[in-house]
Amino acid sequence: MKRAFLAALGLATGFAMPATAQDIKVGLLLPFSGVYAALGNDIEAGFTTALEQFGSETAATFEIVREDTEVKPPVALAKAKKLILQDKVDVISGIVSSGVLGAVRDMVHGAGVPLIVANAGNDEATGEACSPYITRMSFSNGQVNRPMGQWMYDQGIRKVYTLAPDYAAGRQMIDGFVQTFTAAGGEIVGQDFTPFQKTQDFGPYMAQAKSSGAEAVFVFYAGGEAISFVKQYDSFGLKAELPLYGSGFLTSSLYVNAQGPAAEGVITALHYVPTIDSPANAQFVEAFTAKTGRVPSEFAVHGYDAGRALIEAVKAGATDRESLANALRQVRFDGPRGALSIDPATNNIVQPIYVYETVAGTDGLTQKVLAELPAEADPVNGCEMAAPVSN
């Protein structure tokens, strides 16, 4: 499916497009089917919202070619090859799964095609597997959780039990928290990694946490596992005596209403919540809600800021693959999340982190922001970034 969004936008707004206006061909490589389809749809909606909102700032038109990764690395690699070799896209955006990112990394790097990562958070992508052609506009797994270690210690919490699914993201999320919590003087009194997407009964793990002597539990779960975990934690009767903290994906606005009252009082940290009080976020929430009929999630803002980053790169004079890659590495702007920039040492985003509590609102569950934690660049983590590509 191909759509020249800004050409239509120009007609609708009266913006005069020069006859020689540049056409940027964008490959959207996202899961539109399978378990992560909701994430793919939110990212696409955010991306197109940005093109519609900021597109008139450049004379370029943006032609989109959509491809479904099906959350399968071999399928994604084949689709990436098609976008690069057959469709001859100027830039690719998307990628939800870290496994998919790993599968396409060498292809986009070798072909010199800029990739704007709009979700996948594996630390290696902007660490030892970094590339001057890969710029991440979402988050890294450690980045989201490191600030929470110091913050929880500052709240007087000294002993914590951790839980997460047993796969790379789960371990990286927990490691980020553990590093800063123990560095501050806290103690991890127990740790478990549950079989990924196979654990239906969390009761035994909760019993271990209860008997550990912990003052709080810190977890990472997402999607269906997050819904099950939060509901079971509440039904197990732990919330009152053993407060639940975690990575913000635990109570994402995308599915928190499915958790219901069980999510109330859970405190988590994330790089975006729809209740951030700023003009840029108010503009985004209004535009996204009008477009989709739903409140934007962190996945929606990934797509939105990826689209905005592309527009900023074109405004800076980028006209082809190499100049786009170079310009994307230098992007900075104030968006719904706050002040965003790209660390040139890793091509990873630098952004604030928000601590928030899930509370009951007038129209369902909502997010009460408790603190904004300062933005910090990730450790280089083995990245040896090549010299910036030249125009």
N, C-alpha and C positions, 0 to 999 in steps of 0.2 A: 504494500500500500504506500502510495506516494502522495504527499500533500505539501504544496508550496504555501505554507502558512502566511508568510509575510507579504507575499504578493496580494493575497486576499485582504490582509489587514490594511495594506496600503490603500486599496480601493475603498475599504470601509471607512477609513479615517481621513481620506483626502490627501494622504502623504504621497508626494510625487516620487515615483521610482524612476531613476534615470534609465534610459534605454540600455545602457551598458551595465546595469546593476549586476553585481556578482551573485552567482548561485552557489551556495554551499550545500553539498550533499551530505546528509547525516545518516549514519546507520544506527538505529536504536536496537540494541542487542539485549533483550529482556525476556524473562519467562512470562509468556502470555497464557500458558497452560501449566497444569501441575500444581504442586503444593505451594509454590511461591507466586502464583498468578496475581493474587491481590497486591503483592508488593510491586510486581511489574506494572500493573495497571496504575497504581498510585504514582510511580516514578514517571511513567509516560505522561500522565495528566499534569504532573508538576512541570515537566519539561516543556510541554506545549503551552502551558499557562505562561511560562517565562517568555517564550517566543512571541506570544500574543501581547504580552504586557510591555516588553522592552524592545521588540523588533523594530519599531519605528525609529529607534536611535541609530540605525544603520540602513544603508540603501540595499544591503544584501537580501536575498531571499533564501529560505532554508527549506530544502526538499528532503523529506524524511522517508527512509526505507526501513520498515519494521521487520525484524526477524525474531522468531521464538526460539529461545535456547532450550526450552522444555526442562530446564535445570539439569541437563545432561551434558557433561563436558565434551564428549565426542560430537554431539549434535551442535553444540555451541561453536566448536572449532570449525566444523564444516560451514556453518552460517557466517562465521567471521571471514573465512576464505572467500565465500561468495560476495560478501559486502566489499571486500578489498579488491579482489581480482575481477569480478564480473560487474558489480555495480559501481566500482571505482569511487567509493565514498571518500570524502575529504577528512572525515572525522567519525569516530564511533563513540557512542555513549551508552551507558547502562551497566550491566553485569551485577547480578544480585548475589550469586553464589561464589564463595571463595574458590571452590573447586573449578568452577567455570573460568574464573579469572586466571587461575594457574594454567588451565588448558590453552587459553588464547594468548597468554603473555608473550611467548616467543614469536608467534605469528605477527602480532601487531608491532612488536619491537623490530623484528627483522624487516618488515615491510615499511617501517617508518611512518606508520599511520597513527596519529594521536588518538588516545583512548581516554575519555573522561569517565572515571569509575564513579558510578552513582549509588553504590551500596557496598559491595564486597569489602569486608574489613580486615582480611588477613594481614597480620603485621608484616609478613615477608614482602608483600607487593610494593611497599614503600620502604623496605629494608633491603635484605640481601638480593631480592629479585627486582629491585627498582629499575626504572627505565626513564630516559628523558622524554619518551613518547607516552608515558602513562602518568596521568595526573588524577589524584583522588579528591573528589568533592564531597565525600560522605563522612568517613571516620575510620580510625583504625581500632582494632579490638582493645589494645592496651590503653589507648588515649581516652576512651570513654570512661574507664574504670579507675585509672590512677588517681585522679583528683579526689575520689570518694574515700580513699584510705585515710588521707590526712583529715578530711572533713569529719568523718565518723570519730576519729580519735579526738578531735577538737570538741566533739559533743560529749566527751566523757566515756566513750565506749572503749574498753580495754581488751575484751576477749570475744572473738568472733568465730563462728563455724561457717564454712563455705560449701556450697553445692553448685554443680553445673553439669551439663551433659558432657559425656566423654568423647569429645572430638576437638579439632584444633581450635575453633573459635571459643568453645567453652573453657579450655585450658588457658588461652591467651587472655580472655576476659578476667578470669579469676587471678591469674598471675599479675596483671596490672594492678588490681586492688591490693593483693597481698604485699607486693613490693613496697607500696607507700604506707600501708597500715603498719607493717612491721618496722619500717624505717622510722616511723613516728614514735614507736615504742609499744605498739599493740601486739597481741599474741593470737595466733591462729590455733585454736584448741582442737580443731578437727576439720577434716576435708574429705569430701566424697565426690566422685564423678560418676554419674548415673548413665547406664547404657542409652546412647543417643537414639531417640525416636522409638525406643522399645520399652521404656519404663512407664507403666500405667499406674502402679501403686507406689507413691513416694513415702508411705507411712513408715517403713523401716528406717529410712534415712532421716526422717523427721524425729523419730524416737532417739536416734543416735545424737542428733543435734541437741535435743532436750536434755539428755543425760551428760552432755559434754562439759557443762559448766560455762557455756557461752552466755554472753549478755545480749547477743544479737546474731542473726543469721544473714549472710550476704550471698546472693545467688545470681546466676545468669541463666535465664530460660527465655525462649522466644516462641511465638506462634502457638500452636496447639499445646505444646509442653508447658508454656507459661500459663495458659488458661487452666490446665489441669493442676499445676503445682499450686497456684494461688488459691484455687478453690479447696484443694486438699489441706493446705496449710491452715486455712480458716476453719475447716470442719474438724481438724485435729485439735483445735483449741489452743494453738500456740501464740497467736498474735499478741495477746494481752501480756504474757509473761516473757516472750522471746520475740522482740520486734523484728519485722522482716524488712531488709534493705536489699538493694540489688542494682544491677545495670538496668537502665530505663526501658530496655526492650521487654522487661518483665511485665510492665503495665503500659505498653504502647497504646496510644489513642486509636490505633487501627483495630484493636480487639479488646480493649479494656472493658467495654460494656458487656462482653460475653462473660467476663469474670464476675460482674455484678458487685454486690456489697462486700464480697470477700476481698476485693482490691482496696477497699477504703482503709486509709491509714498506712498503707505500704509506701515506703520512702525509697526513691530510686534516683539515679543520675543519668542524664542523657544530653546530647548536644542540641536537641530541639524538643520543645513542647508547644502546642498551639496557643498556649496562654501567655507566652512571652509578651511583655508589655512594651511594644515599640511601634513606631509608625510603619516601618518596613514589614513587620510581621502582620500588623493589622491589614495592610494592603494585600499581602499574600493570602491571608485567611479569607478575606472577602472575595478575592478573585477566584480562589480555588473552590470555595464553597458554592459560589454562583455557578461555576463550571460543572461541578460534580454532584452537588447536593450533600456533601459530607465534609467533615472537618479534616484538615490535612494532617497526615502523620509525618514522622521523621522520614519515611521513604518518599513521600511527596516533596518534602523540602530538598531532598537529595536531587531529585529530577529538576526541580525549579532552579536551584543554584547551579546545576550543571548547564542548564540552558542559558542562564544569565552569564556564566563564565564564558561560554562560547560566544555570546554576543559581545562581551567585553573584549575578547581576543580579536574578533573581527573589527571592532571599533579601533583597536590599537594598530590596525593595518595588516593583519594576517590575511593571506590570500590563498595559501596552499598548505599541504600537509606539514611541511617543516616549519613554516612560519606560524601556523596554528599551534603546533606543539610548543614552540618557543614562547609564544604569547600566553598560552594557558599556564605556563609555569610562573608567570609574573602577575597573574590576576589577583586583584584585591578589591573588595567592595563591602559595603554594609548591607547585609541581607536579613531575612527573618530570624536567623540565628544570632545576629550581631555582626561584629567586624570579622571578616574572613580574609585569609591570605593563604598563599602556598609557600611552604618551606622549600627553598631551592635546593637544599641538601638532600631531600627525600621525595619531593613532589607530593607530599602529603598535606592535607588541609590543616590549618591552625585555626582553632575556634574555641569559644567559651563552652563550658559544661554547666548544665543547670541541675540543681538538686530540687526535686519536687515530690510532693505528697499527693496521692490520689484521694480526692474528696468528693462528696456528693454535691452536685450542682443543681440548678433549677431544671436543666434538661438532661440529666443523667450525670455520670461520673465526669469529673474534670480534674485539671492539674493545678495545684497550688504551688507556685515557685517559692522555695525556701531560701535559695542562695544561687548566685551566679559565681562560678569558680573561674579563675583566670585562665586564659588560653595559654597553652604551652606547646612548643614543637615536640614531636616525638624524638626519641633517641635515634641516631643514624642507623643503628641496628644492622650493620653490615653493608649499608648502601654505599656503593661507589658510583656516584652519578657522573655520567659522561659530561663533557663540556656542553653547554647549551647549543642546541642546533642553531644554525644561522639562517637568516632569510635568503 
